[in-house]
Every structure is written in C-alpha cells, then in structure tokens.
Amino acid sequence: MAASNKQVLLASRPKGGVTEENFRIVEAPVATPAAGEVLVKNEWLSLDPYMRGRMSDAKSYVPPVPIDEVMVGQTVGDVIESQDPRFKPGDKVLTHLGWQLYGVAKGSELTRIDVKRAPASYYLGILGMPGITAWFGLSEIGQPKAGETVVVSAASGAVGSVVGQLAKIKGCRAVGIAGGKAKCDYVVQELGFDDCVDYKAGNLLDNLRKACPKGVDVDFENVGGEILDTLLRLMNRFSRIVVCGLIAEYSEPYGYKALRSVLVNRIRMQGMIVFDWKDRYGEALEALVRYHAEGKLKYRESVVHGIDNAPKGLIALLKGENFGKQVVKLD
C-alpha cells in the first residue's frame, strides 16, 4: 500500500470561469477503515458539469464543497481493506470518494460493480449517473412519443449522447446540438441521431429550423443560455423541456428573451436532478445494460491521465473541449 494519499482540495471559489488556482493538491495519510468501513484505491474519477455548481456557495439542491476539503466526485476503484463483511479485497466498487487516490467509506455507501459486463469506467458514464440521468430525464419528464422530435444540447457528451440514442429507440426524430463539425459528425454517423446542429457555425435558429421541420416536442437541455433561448422559439404546443444542466450560465447569468413561449405554447418545463429517482436506479441500469449489450447504445470517453491533471480536465469539460464522457485515469 502507498505510504501517502494524494488529494485535490477546493482552494477558493471561482469568480467567473474555473482556473487551476481554484484547486490545491496535497499529500495526506492513507486512512484506516473502522468497523463497517472499507478502504478503496480509486482507479477512475468522473468529471461532470455539476461540479462547477458545487464549487460555488450559491444556494443549490446540495451543499457546496467546503474550502480546503476534497473535491466531490464519483470514483470507481478496488477494495484494499474491508471491515464490512459484505466486501472483500479485490472487489470493484462505485463510490463517492472524490478527487483522491485512496478513501474510506461506509460499506453501505458502496456499490459493487461487475466488470465482466462492461469496463469499470463505464459505471461512471453510460452505466452510471449520466446514463441514469438520461433515462429518467427523458422517460419521466420528457415523455417522448413515437414520431415526435427530441432535441438535446451537448449531444456528444455523457448525458446527451445517451438521450439521443434512447430517443431513437423510442421511435423519435433525434436532433443534437454540439460544438464543431467533428462532434456533429460523430453524433450522426456513430450515435445514429437524425441530425446535429453545430452551434459554433452561426445561424443557430435557421439551422435548427431546418433540422426540426415539425418543430420541437422535447428539449433535453444541458446548456441553457442562448441555446435554450433559441429553442424556445421552436417549441410546439404542449411540448416539454427537461432542464438537466445550464453549463453556459454557471459563470455568467443569461437574460432570456423568448420566455413568453412557455406561456403561449403551454410548455411544461421541469428541472432534472437524478437523486429524485434514487429508489429506482436499478430499473434504469437494467435497461441501459441490456441496450448496450444489444449494440443499441454506443459510448465514447475522453480520458485525462493522472490526478494532477484533474483540474485541467474539469476546465476543459466546462469549455466544451471534451469529446464524450470526461474521466480521469488515476493510476
């Protein structure tokens, strides 16, 4: 076992965009598990847009990360030592141990994963929180019907890529929004979306109109800002907007101009926080595993190597520079 643990702490709250100066990397002793606890060596760390919100002290659905505490995040790793009879050394587990190489957690807080079904890192993406978010956000809030048009922003990302593929499985027209030709080509050619609009190419409204000739029935919103404001002009009567993320507004508020569409078109707009379905995660995972095994759900990762580079990875994610699910290989 390593003599020390390496951790990434939140050093300061961002003023605007996130910078590397907002983090501090430290060495700390490897903790010893007490009764009912397990020591885990983390192998993979998930980087997700919600982390920007946790760095802020603004009121939210969960408390902010305290200054000088380990940054929050899901990890996958190996059990090294166990004081819980349900786990033994060598077990692969999903945890919430955050940005560190080693961590101790209660056995009740761990989920054993089966790496024979899929690689360990997939449980941070398509078979983890992003995939489950896509499943419940689309099926429970979006409620798409066959033949409807579903639009998803950040379509090449961890959540958006699954949303569009699930929409196709449900018989819908799936239209993505992504940044750059390479991402749009991937969304259409590899993921099977019907169309994808490059928001960096300009003419966003006209290009979305062409991609959605029958208007938009479901918007699965991961970006907000100008993209959501533009889509409000294309929403059909009694359409639904799933507000899953507002990454464009994390650093700077946006003044909406087309909000009147919610009234005129009787749009149902609802926020999506995956924890609201925590008692039903199993049904989502069962479906996602089945679709992946059948080849109906494709997946791509953007890998950052080394815990020292985790801050760079989050900054890149928030700027839209990742291609697929952003993860850190900690070894």
Backbone hydrogen bonds in HBPLUS format (Angstrom, degrees):
<---DONOR---> <-ACCEPTOR-->    atom                        ^
c    i                          cat <-CA-CA->   ^        H-A-AA   ^      H-
h    n   atom  resd res      DA  || num        DHA   H-A  angle D-A-AA Bond
n    s   type  num  typ     dist DA aas  dist angle  dist       angle   num
A0005-ASN N   A0028-ALA O   2.49 MM  23  4.96 175.3  1.49 172.1 171.5     1
A0028-ALA N   A0005-ASN O   2.72 MM  23  4.96 154.2  1.78 146.9 152.5     2
A0101-LEU N   A0006-LYS O   3.05 MM  95  5.68 147.5  2.16 153.5 163.3     3
A0007-GLN N   A0026-VAL O   2.93 MM  19  5.42 164.6  1.96 155.0 159.5     4
A0026-VAL N   A0007-GLN O   2.92 MM  19  5.42 160.2  1.96 152.4 159.1     5
A0008-VAL N   A0099-TRP O   2.91 MM  91  5.45 156.4  1.96 164.6 162.3     6
A0071-MET N   A0008-VAL O   3.03 MM  63  6.25 165.9  2.05 161.5 159.6     7
A0009-LEU N   A0024-ARG O   2.74 MM  15  5.11 175.5  1.74 158.3 157.0     8
A0024-ARG N   A0009-LEU O   2.97 MM  15  5.11 146.7  2.09 138.9 143.5     9
A0010-LEU N   A0069-GLU O   2.98 MM  59  5.89 153.9  2.05 159.4 161.4    10
A0068-ASP N   A0010-LEU O   2.68 MM  58  5.29 171.4  1.69 166.3 163.9    11
A0011-ALA N   A0022-ASN O   2.75 MM  11  5.08 148.2  1.85 128.0 133.5    12
A0012-SER N   A0022-ASN O   3.37 MM  10  4.79 152.8  2.44 118.5 114.8    13
A0022-ASN N   A0019-THR O   3.07 MM   3  5.62 163.6  2.10 113.8 119.1    14
A0023-PHE N   A0020-GLU O   3.11 MM   3  5.71 163.6  2.14 118.0 120.9    15
A0037-GLU N   A0034-ALA O   2.96 MM   3  5.37 151.2  2.05 142.2 140.0    16
A0036-GLY N   A0083-GLN O   2.91 MM  47  5.18 156.9  1.96 129.4 125.1    17
A0107-GLY N   A0036-GLY O   2.92 MM  71  5.94 169.1  1.93 160.0 156.9    18
A0083-GLN N   A0037-GLU O   2.81 MM  46  5.28 159.1  1.85 168.5 175.5    19
A0038-VAL N   A0105-ALA O   2.84 MM  67  5.55 151.7  1.92 156.6 165.5    20
A0105-ALA N   A0038-VAL O   3.06 MM  67  5.55 156.7  2.11 151.4 157.2    21
A0039-LEU N   A0081-GLU O   2.77 MM  42  5.10 171.8  1.77 159.9 162.8    22
A0080-ILE N   A0039-LEU O   2.80 MM  41  5.55 171.6  1.81 153.2 156.1    23
A0040-VAL N   A0103-GLY O   2.85 MM  63  5.45 168.7  1.86 163.2 167.0    24
A0103-GLY N   A0040-VAL O   3.03 MM  63  5.45 148.1  2.13 148.9 157.3    25
A0041-LYS N   A0078-ASP O   2.86 MM  37  5.30 163.7  1.88 157.7 158.6    26
A0078-ASP N   A0041-LYS O   2.96 MM  37  5.30 151.2  2.05 146.5 144.8    27
A0042-ASN N   A0101-LEU O   2.77 MM  59  5.20 146.7  1.88 141.3 150.3    28
A0043-GLU N   A0076-VAL O   2.75 MM  33  5.77 164.7  1.77 142.7 147.6    29
A0330-LEU N   A0043-GLU O   2.93 MM 287  5.27 160.1  1.97 144.4 147.7    30
A0044-TRP N   A0076-VAL O   3.01 MM  32  5.20 161.0  2.05 150.4 154.4    31
A0076-VAL N   A0044-TRP O   3.00 MM  32  5.20 151.9  2.08 139.2 144.9    32
A0045-LEU N   A0328-VAL O   2.96 MM 283  4.97 152.5  2.03 139.7 147.9    33
A0328-VAL N   A0045-LEU O   2.78 MM 283  4.97 154.5  1.85 147.8 154.7    34
A0046-SER N   A0074-GLN O   2.97 MM  28  5.50 169.4  1.98 162.1 161.0    35
A0047-LEU N   A0326-GLN O   3.13 MM 279  5.51 165.3  2.15 150.3 146.1    36
A0051-MET N   A0048-ASP O   3.09 MM   3  5.88 161.0  2.12 123.4 128.6    37
A0052-ARG N   A0049-PRO O   3.07 MM   3  5.94 155.8  2.13 125.5 129.7    38
A0053-GLY N   A0050-TYR O   2.99 MM   3  5.40 124.9  2.30 106.8 119.9    39
A0054-ARG N   A0050-TYR O   3.22 MM   4  6.65 147.7  2.33 144.9 154.3    40
A0055-MET N   A0051-MET O   3.11 MM   4  6.35 127.2  2.40 139.9 152.4    41
A0055-MET N   A0052-ARG O   3.26 MM   3  5.25 141.2  2.42  94.9 105.6    42
A0056-SER N   A0053-GLY O   3.15 MM   3  5.35 152.6  2.23 103.6 111.8    43
A0065-VAL N   A0054-ARG O   2.85 MM  11  5.65 168.9  1.86 150.4 152.3    44
A0069-GLU N   A0066-PRO O   3.18 MM   3  5.54 136.7  2.38 138.0 132.4    45
A0099-TRP N   A0071-MET O   2.99 MM  28  5.41 154.8  2.05 146.2 152.7    46
A0098-GLY N   A0073-GLY O   2.92 MM  25  4.12 139.3  2.09 155.7 145.9    47
A0075-THR N   A0095-THR O   3.03 MM  20  5.22 159.7  2.07 125.2 130.0    48
A0095-THR N   A0075-THR O   2.82 MM  20  5.22 169.6  1.83 155.4 156.8    49
A0077-GLY N   A0093-VAL O   3.02 MM  16  5.63 158.0  2.07 154.7 161.8    50
A0093-VAL N   A0077-GLY O   2.93 MM  16  5.63 162.6  1.96 155.3 160.9    51
A0079-VAL N   A0091-ASP O   2.89 MM  12  5.31 154.6  1.96 150.9 159.1    52
A0090-GLY N   A0079-VAL O   2.88 MM  11  5.28 159.7  1.92 141.1 143.5    53
A0087-PHE N   A0084-ASP O   3.05 MM   3  5.87 170.4  2.06 128.8 131.7    54
A0091-ASP N   A0088-LYS O   3.14 MM   3  5.95 162.5  2.17 147.8 149.2    55
A0113-ILE N   A0092-LYS O   3.02 MM  21  5.75 165.3  2.04 138.5 141.1    56
A0094-LEU N   A0111-THR O   2.73 MM  17  5.06 159.5  1.77 147.7 154.3    57
A0111-THR N   A0094-LEU O   3.14 MM  17  5.06 152.4  2.22 142.7 148.9    58
A0100-GLN N   A0098-GLY O   2.94 MM   2  5.89 126.0  2.24 112.2  96.5    59
A0109-GLU N   A0106-LYS O   2.89 MM   3  5.39 158.3  1.93 115.9 123.1    60
A0110-LEU N   A0107-GLY O   3.20 MM   3  5.44 168.9  2.21 112.4 115.2    61
A0117-ARG N   A0114-ASP O   3.25 MM   3  5.84 152.2  2.34 110.7 117.1    62
A0122-TYR N   A0119-PRO O   3.01 MM   3  5.58 145.4  2.13 115.4 125.1    63
A0123-TYR N   A0120-ALA O   3.13 MM   3  5.88 159.8  2.17 120.2 125.3    64
A0124-LEU N   A0121-SER O   2.96 MM   3  5.52 161.4  2.00 117.4 121.6    65
A0125-GLY N   A0122-TYR O   2.99 MM   3  5.02 157.0  2.05 102.9 110.2    66
A0127-LEU N   A0122-TYR O   2.93 MM   5  5.63 159.9  1.97 152.2 151.4    67
A0128-GLY N   A0125-GLY O   2.97 MM   3  4.88 163.6  2.00 111.7 113.2    68
A0131-GLY N   A0125-GLY O   3.03 MM   6  6.03 148.9  2.13 153.7 144.6    69
A0132-ILE N   A0128-GLY O   2.91 MM   4  6.08 165.2  1.93 163.1 168.1    70
A0133-THR N   A0129-MET O   2.79 MM   4  5.88 154.1  1.86 149.6 157.1    71
A0134-ALA N   A0130-PRO O   2.97 MM   4  6.23 159.1  2.01 148.5 153.4    72
A0135-TRP N   A0131-GLY O   2.96 MM   4  6.21 157.4  2.01 146.2 152.5    73
A0136-PHE N   A0132-ILE O   3.06 MM   4  6.27 174.4  2.06 159.6 157.8    74
A0137-GLY N   A0133-THR O   2.87 MM   4  5.70 154.7  1.93 146.6 155.1    75
A0138-LEU N   A0134-ALA O   3.04 MM   4  5.89 161.2  2.08 141.1 146.1    76
A0139-SER N   A0135-TRP O   3.00 MM   4  6.02 164.7  2.03 148.6 152.3    77
A0140-GLU N   A0136-PHE O   2.85 MM   4  5.22 151.6  1.93 131.8 141.4    78
A0141-ILE N   A0137-GLY O   3.32 MM   4  5.31 140.3  2.49 112.1 123.1    79
A0142-GLY N   A0137-GLY O   2.98 MM   5  6.34 154.6  2.05 147.3 155.4    80
A0143-GLN N   A0138-LEU O   2.73 MM   5  6.06 127.8  2.00 151.3 168.1    81
A0148-GLU N   A0145-LYS O   2.99 MM   3  5.72 161.2  2.03 147.4 149.0    82
A0147-GLY N   A0171-GLY O   2.87 MM  24  6.03 157.6  1.92 129.4 134.2    83
A0173-ARG N   A0148-GLU O   2.84 MM  25  6.14 163.5  1.87 156.0 161.4    84
A0217-ASP N   A0149-THR O   3.01 MM  68  5.33 152.6  2.09 139.6 148.2    85
A0218-VAL N   A0149-THR O   3.12 MM  69  6.47 152.3  2.20 157.4 157.5    86
A0150-VAL N   A0173-ARG O   2.78 MM  23  6.04 169.3  1.79 171.9 174.8    87
A0175-VAL N   A0150-VAL O   2.88 MM  25  6.19 165.5  1.90 162.0 165.0    88
A0151-VAL N   A0218-VAL O   2.80 MM  67  6.20 165.4  1.82 166.2 168.8    89
A0220-PHE N   A0151-VAL O   2.77 MM  69  6.15 168.5  1.78 166.7 169.2    90
A0152-VAL N   A0175-VAL O   2.97 MM  23  6.48 150.1  2.06 156.5 165.2    91
A0177-ILE N   A0152-VAL O   2.95 MM  25  6.22 131.9  2.19 154.9 151.2    92
A0153-SER N   A0220-PHE O   3.32 MM  67  6.74 153.4  2.40 157.7 162.2    93
A0154-ALA N   A0177-ILE O   3.03 MM  23  5.91 113.0  2.49 140.1 155.9    94
A0157-GLY N   A0154-ALA O   3.07 MM   3  5.52 160.4  2.11 115.2 121.5    95
A0155-ALA N   A0177-ILE O   3.03 MM  22  5.58 171.8  2.04 145.8 148.4    96
A0161-SER N   A0157-GLY O   3.01 MM   4  5.58 159.6  2.05 139.2 144.7    97
A0162-VAL N   A0159-VAL O   3.08 MM   3  5.52 126.6  2.38 108.3 121.2    98
A0163-VAL N   A0159-VAL O   3.02 MM   4  6.32 160.0  2.07 155.1 161.6    99
A0164-GLY N   A0160-GLY O   3.13 MM   4  6.33 170.7  2.14 158.0 157.5   100
A0166-LEU N   A0162-VAL O   2.89 MM   4  6.09 157.3  1.94 155.1 161.6   101
A0167-ALA N   A0163-VAL O   2.88 MM   4  6.14 151.3  1.96 150.6 159.3   102
A0168-LYS N   A0164-GLY O   3.08 MM   4  6.39 150.0  2.17 143.2 150.3   103
A0169-ILE N   A0165-GLN O   3.06 MM   4  6.36 154.5  2.12 143.2 150.1   104
A0170-LYS N   A0166-LEU O   3.02 MM   4  6.30 140.8  2.18 142.7 153.1   105
A0170-LYS N   A0167-ALA O   3.16 MM   3  5.06 124.6  2.49  91.3 105.3   106
A0172-CYS N   A0167-ALA O   2.98 MM   5  5.36 163.5  2.01 149.6 148.0   107
A0171-GLY N   A0168-LYS O   2.94 MM   3  5.04 161.0  1.98 107.5 112.7   108
A0194-ASP N   A0174-ALA O   2.86 MM  20  5.42 141.5  2.01 142.5 155.0   109
A0176-GLY N   A0195-ASP O   2.96 MM  19  6.35 162.5  1.99 141.3 143.4   110
A0197-VAL N   A0176-GLY O   2.82 MM  21  6.21 158.6  1.87 147.5 147.6   111
A0178-ALA N   A0197-VAL O   3.05 MM  19  6.36 158.0  2.10 151.3 157.2   112
A0199-TYR N   A0178-ALA O   3.08 MM  21  6.20 148.1  2.18 146.6 155.2   113
A0184-CYS N   A0180-GLY O   3.15 MM   4  6.42 163.2  2.17 150.8 156.0   114
A0185-ASP N   A0181-LYS O   2.80 MM   4  5.97 160.4  1.84 156.7 161.9   115
A0186-TYR N   A0182-ALA O   3.06 MM   4  6.23 156.2  2.12 142.5 148.9   116
A0187-VAL N   A0183-LYS O   2.95 MM   4  6.19 157.9  2.00 150.1 156.0   117
A0188-VAL N   A0184-CYS O   3.10 MM   4  6.34 155.3  2.16 149.2 154.4   118
A0189-GLN N   A0185-ASP O   2.73 MM   4  5.66 158.8  1.78 155.5 160.5   119
A0190-GLU N   A0186-TYR O   2.89 MM   4  5.08 148.8  1.98 127.5 137.3   120
A0191-LEU N   A0186-TYR O   3.12 MM   5  6.59 151.7  2.21 155.6 162.9   121
A0193-PHE N   A0187-VAL O   3.15 MM   6  5.95 167.2  2.17 148.5 144.7   122
A0192-GLY N   A0188-VAL O   3.23 MM   4  4.92 133.2  2.46 108.9 118.4   123
A0201-ALA N   A0198-ASP O   3.12 MM   3  5.53 160.6  2.16 111.3 117.3   124
A0207-ASN N   A0203-ASN O   2.95 MM   4  6.06 165.9  1.97 160.1 164.7   125
A0208-LEU N   A0204-LEU O   2.91 MM   4  6.02 151.1  2.00 148.1 156.0   126
A0209-ARG N   A0205-LEU O   2.95 MM   4  6.17 153.4  2.02 148.5 156.2   127
A0210-LYS N   A0206-ASP O   3.08 MM   4  6.38 155.2  2.15 147.1 152.8   128
A0211-ALA N   A0207-ASN O   3.07 MM   4  6.26 150.0  2.16 138.5 146.7   129
A0212-CYS N   A0208-LEU O   2.85 MM   4  5.93 132.8  2.08 144.4 156.7   130
A0215-GLY N   A0212-CYS O   2.94 MM   3  5.15 157.1  1.99 123.3 122.0   131
A0216-VAL N   A0234-LEU O   3.05 MM  18  5.93 150.9  2.14 146.9 146.7   132
A0236-ASN N   A0216-VAL O   2.89 MM  20  5.62 166.3  1.91 154.8 151.0   133
A0240-ARG N   A0217-ASP O   2.91 MM  23  6.29 160.2  1.94 152.1 156.2   134
A0219-ASP N   A0240-ARG O   2.95 MM  21  6.44 156.3  2.00 154.5 162.3   135
A0242-VAL N   A0219-ASP O   2.81 MM  23  6.14 161.0  1.84 159.6 166.2   136
A0221-GLU N   A0242-VAL O   2.76 MM  21  5.77 149.6  1.85 153.1 163.5   137
A0244-CYS N   A0221-GLU O   2.86 MM  23  5.67 146.8  1.97 149.7 160.7   138
A0245-GLY N   A0221-GLU O   2.98 MM  24  6.21 155.7  2.04 141.2 142.6   139
A0248-ALA N   A0223-VAL O   2.95 MM  25  5.38 163.1  1.98 139.7 144.8   140
A0229-ASP N   A0225-GLY O   3.00 MM   4  6.18 164.9  2.02 156.0 161.0   141
A0230-THR N   A0226-GLU O   2.88 MM   4  6.00 148.7  1.98 144.3 151.6   142
A0231-LEU N   A0227-ILE O   3.03 MM   4  6.27 161.0  2.07 149.1 154.3   143
A0232-LEU N   A0228-LEU O   2.97 MM   4  6.19 145.1  2.09 149.9 158.7   144
A0233-ARG N   A0230-THR O   3.10 MM   3  5.63 149.2  2.20 111.0 119.3   145
A0234-LEU N   A0231-LEU O   2.82 MM   3  5.17 159.2  1.86 114.2 121.4   146
A0239-SER N   A0236-ASN O   3.22 MM   3  5.36 135.1  2.44 134.7 126.1   147
A0238-PHE N   A0265-ASN O   2.74 MM  27  6.05 159.5  1.78 166.1 169.2   148
A0268-ARG N   A0239-SER O   3.01 MM  29  6.42 166.0  2.03 160.5 160.1   149
A0241-ILE N   A0268-ARG O   2.84 MM  27  6.24 159.6  1.88 153.1 156.0   150
A0270-GLN N   A0241-ILE O   3.04 MM  29  6.45 162.6  2.07 174.5 176.1   151
A0243-VAL N   A0270-GLN O   2.89 MM  27  5.88 168.5  1.90 146.0 148.5   152
A0272-MET N   A0243-VAL O   2.86 MM  29  5.73 148.6  1.96 146.0 138.4   153
A0249-GLU N   A0246-LEU O   2.84 MM   3  5.51 159.2  1.89 122.7 129.8   154
A0261-SER N   A0258-ALA O   3.08 MM   3  5.94 165.4  2.10 124.2 127.9   155
A0262-VAL N   A0259-LEU O   2.98 MM   3  5.77 152.6  2.06 122.6 128.2   156
A0263-LEU N   A0260-ARG O   3.03 MM   3  5.43 126.3  2.33 107.0 119.3   157
A0264-VAL N   A0260-ARG O   3.00 MM   4  6.31 170.3  2.01 162.3 162.2   158
A0265-ASN N   A0261-SER O   2.87 MM   4  5.61 164.0  1.89 143.7 148.9   159
A0267-ILE N   A0262-VAL O   3.01 MM   5  4.74 146.1  2.12 128.0 137.7   160
A0266-ARG N   A0263-LEU O   3.25 MM   3  5.09 159.1  2.29 100.4 106.5   161
A0276-ASP N   A0273-ILE O   3.05 MM   3  6.01 164.7  2.08 130.7 134.3   162
A0277-TRP N   A0274-VAL O   3.01 MM   3  5.82 170.3  2.01 126.8 130.0   163
A0278-LYS N   A0275-PHE O   3.10 MM   3  5.01 159.9  2.15 117.0 113.9   164
A0280-ARG N   A0277-TRP O   2.79 MM   3  5.39 162.1  1.82 124.0 130.1   165
A0283-GLU N   A0280-ARG O   3.16 MM   3  5.81 130.9  2.41 115.6 125.2   166
A0285-LEU N   A0281-TYR O   2.96 MM   4  6.22 168.2  1.97 162.7 166.1   167
A0286-GLU N   A0282-GLY O   2.95 MM   4  6.09 158.1  2.00 148.9 154.8   168
A0287-ALA N   A0283-GLU O   3.27 MM   4  6.42 158.5  2.32 139.6 144.2   169
A0288-LEU N   A0284-ALA O   2.91 MM   4  6.15 164.7  1.93 156.9 161.6   170
A0289-VAL N   A0285-LEU O   2.89 MM   4  5.96 166.5  1.91 152.6 156.1   171
A0290-ARG N   A0286-GLU O   3.14 MM   4  6.25 156.8  2.20 139.4 145.9   172
A0291-TYR N   A0287-ALA O   2.90 MM   4  6.14 168.5  1.92 156.4 159.0   173
A0292-HIS N   A0288-LEU O   2.92 MM   4  6.02 157.1  1.97 147.5 154.3   174
A0293-ALA N   A0289-VAL O   2.94 MM   4  6.09 160.9  1.98 147.5 152.8   175
A0294-GLU N   A0290-ARG O   2.97 MM   4  6.19 143.3  2.11 145.0 155.4   176
A0296-LYS N   A0291-TYR O   2.85 MM   5  5.12 147.0  1.96 164.7 158.5   177
A0295-GLY N   A0292-HIS O   3.02 MM   3  5.12 158.4  2.07 105.0 111.6   178
A0325-LYS N   A0300-ARG O   2.94 MM  25  6.37 152.7  2.02 154.3 145.9   179
A0302-SER N   A0325-LYS O   2.67 MM  23  5.59 168.6  1.68 146.2 144.2   180
A0327-VAL N   A0302-SER O   3.01 MM  25  6.27 161.9  2.05 157.4 160.1   181
A0304-VAL N   A0327-VAL O   2.87 MM  23  6.21 158.5  1.92 154.1 161.4   182
A0329-LYS N   A0304-VAL O   2.76 MM  25  6.16 155.7  1.81 163.5 171.8   183
A0306-GLY N   A0329-LYS O   2.85 MM  23  5.92 176.0  1.85 160.1 158.9   184
A0309-ASN N   A0306-GLY O   3.02 MM   3  5.58 150.7  2.11 113.4 121.5   185
A0310-ALA N   A0307-ILE O   3.07 MM   3  5.18 167.2  2.09 109.7 113.2   186
A0313-GLY N   A0309-ASN O   2.98 MM   4  6.27 151.4  2.06 150.0 159.0   187
A0313-GLY N   A0310-ALA O   3.04 MM   3  4.94 114.1  2.49  93.5 109.9   188
A0314-LEU N   A0310-ALA O   2.98 MM   4  6.33 154.9  2.05 157.9 163.4   189
A0315-ILE N   A0311-PRO O   3.03 MM   4  6.26 164.8  2.05 153.1 157.4   190
A0316-ALA N   A0312-LYS O   2.94 MM   4  6.14 158.4  1.99 147.8 153.7   191
A0317-LEU N   A0313-GLY O   2.98 MM   4  6.18 154.8  2.05 143.8 150.8   192
A0318-LEU N   A0314-LEU O   2.95 MM   4  6.22 162.8  1.98 155.0 158.4   193
A0319-LYS N   A0315-ILE O   3.12 MM   4  6.33 129.4  2.39 138.0 150.9   194
A0319-LYS N   A0316-ALA O   3.15 MM   3  5.09 135.3  2.36  94.6 107.2   195
A0321-GLU N   A0316-ALA O   2.85 MM   5  5.05 163.5  1.88 155.1 149.9   196
A0320-GLY N   A0317-LEU O   2.95 MM   3  5.07 159.3  1.99 107.0 113.4   197
